[in-house]
Amino acid sequence: MDHLHTPRKAGPPGHRRDAPHSYTRLFFLDEAVASATGHRPCAECRRAHYRAFRAAWEAAYSPVQSVKEIDAVLHTARLQGPHQCEARELPEGAFLLHEGRPHLLT
């Protein structure tokens, strides 16, 4: 299972980052599910994946001063719900709804 983090108001009790506006530990079946639900790799326990994600983000958009900027964009996108586009516009590994059922593009 992949471990990703998402921001929330307080971290897990006793964790060294137990502070306001910290994160919640989340576990997903795999990277595709985590990405499809709008979450990024954990910068603490999945450092290499996080660095690759951040580099790709900055190449696609622009450099960021803090990961909080990325988290804010991801959170807004999660609240907006599914986007509509042609399947051919989606990258491999993306999820799509077809006839009301989820499918993974491979």
Residue, then its C-alpha position, 0 to 999 in steps of 0.5 A: m500500500d502506498h503512504l501519502h499525506t494530506p493536510r489537516k488541522a492537527g497531526p496524529p497524537g504524539h507525532r513530532r509534527d503534531a501541530p496545527h495545519s500539519y497532516t493526516r496519514l493516509f494509505f491507498l491501494d496503489e499510486a494510481v488510486a492515490s493520485a486519482t483522489g488528489h493526493r501527493p506522495c508523503a515527503e517524509c516517508r516516500r521522499a524519492h517519490y515526493r521529490a519526483f512529484r514536486a519536480a514534475w509539478e514545478a515543470a508543469y506549473s511553476p516553482v513553489q516556495s512551500v508544499k503547502e501551495i501544492d496542497a492548496v491546489l490539490h485540495t481545491a481540485r478534490l472539492q471540484g469533483p471529476h473533470q470532463c475531457e476526452a480519454r485520449e487527453l489523459p495520461e497512462g495511469a489516470f482513472l476515468l468514469h465510463e458508463g458510471r464505472p471507474h477504469l484505469l488507463t493502461 
